[in-house]
Amino acid sequence: MNEREVVRTVLEHRRPPYVPWSCGFTAEAKETLKDRWLGDPQAGDEQLFDAVGNHILNLGNDIGFFDEAGPDLVRDVFGVTWDRSVDKDIGVVRGCVLAEPTLSGFALPDPLDPRFFSDIPGKIQRHGARFRVFQLGFSLWERAWTLRGTENLMMDFYDRPRFVRELLETIADYNIAQVEKALTHDIDAVYFGDDWGAQQGLQMGPHLWREFIRPVLARMYGAVRKLDRFVMIHSCGAVDELFEDLIDIGLSCFNPFQPEVMDVHALMDRYRGRLSFHGGLSTQRLLPYGTPAEVRRESQKLLDQGRRGGYIFSPAHDVEGDVPLENMLTFIETAKAQR
């Protein structure tokens, strides 16, 4: 059974032969691993992820494409400017593209831009044994607030609800067009990135989420399920109050599954057979501050739990540059030791 088949087993709620894994790293952590583990600072990301043994092959470009816009500034295809002076991976939004609550005069980029799909055939040819996932980041709520501004959009829920619905549906049309094009390839799942949570609950609260966001998600997820593919999402924070809603509209797998804000072991038991999880290893506390022995112990607990099915092992988020190399190698080696 190859990596692709093992992940499919997990998402189909069958017992896998071992727990699959797929781990992400920030730019700084990648540099450390390439230099001190692989001994090649110039190694590519694909070479690094092959060494880690990742079972998931990420396709497309989850956060899009960027043009230089000044010192430490980049501009994405939606016209949003990002300041990367501190956060080198994504950045912080500067300015407001939709200064007024209207789409008049604003044009979305081309969802069928060839750049979103150009890497798919080559990567599948090189890594065909891995589970294939087309990534679409900033997929709804995040795309909306990056364009309109968080504070503005929060007020719009109450003051301009018709505009909010128009904005979200327009973003969904863009996403669905891109997804349908991507799924003309032999791809297993679509991964939507959309952070709804904070450390103590939803940013917009459950009522607004269910009124405005859930119906649009249902249409997006339905476009994927109609083509008989799996739906995976990434949403940071304490969002487990939404799991029943997400299962109801077609979700297959939830990430990042943060142990700092939810009881990951209890939730795996509760939802086994209905929802799979990807993540679970603490990136806020354990990995930067724990010992290798503590990292190994918690990694093994998650792997033991995951042997019953419904789980893909990984740190809860991309591993940051402040994590010691020994801790990174410990969770990688613990996962690989299953075989």
Sequence and secondary structure as in RCSB ss.txt:
>XXXX:A:sequence
MNEREVVRTVLEHRRPPYVPWSCGFTAEAKETLKDRWLGDPQAGDEQLFDAVGNHILNLGNDIGFFDEAGPDLVR
DVFGVTWDRSVDKDIGVVRGCVLAEPTLSGFALPDPLDPRFFSDIPGKIQRHGARFRVFQLGFSLWERAWTLRGT
ENLMMDFYDRPRFVRELLETIADYNIAQVEKALTHDIDAVYFGDDWGAQQGLQMGPHLWREFIRPVLARMYGAVR
KLDRFVMIHSCGAVDELFEDLIDIGLSCFNPFQPEVMDVHALMDRYRGRLSFHGGLSTQRLLPYGTPAEVRRESQ
KLLDQGRRGGYIFSPAHDVEGDVPLENMLTFIETAKAQR
>XXXX:A:secstr
  HHHHHHHHHTT   SS  B   B HHHHHHIIIIISS TT  HHHHHHHHT SEEEES TT  EEEEETTEEE
ETTS EEE SS SSS EEES S  SS  TT     TT GGGTTTHHHHHHHSTTSEEEEEE S SHHHHHHHH H
HHHHHHHHH HHHHHHHHHHHHHHHHHHHHHHTTSS  EEEEE   EETTEESSHHHHIIIIIHHHHHHHHHHHH
HTT EEEEE  SS GGGHHHHHHTT  EEE   TTTS HHHHHHHHTTT EEEEEE TTTHHHHS HHHHHHHHH
HHHHHHTTSSEEEEESS B TTS HHHHHHHHHHHHTT 
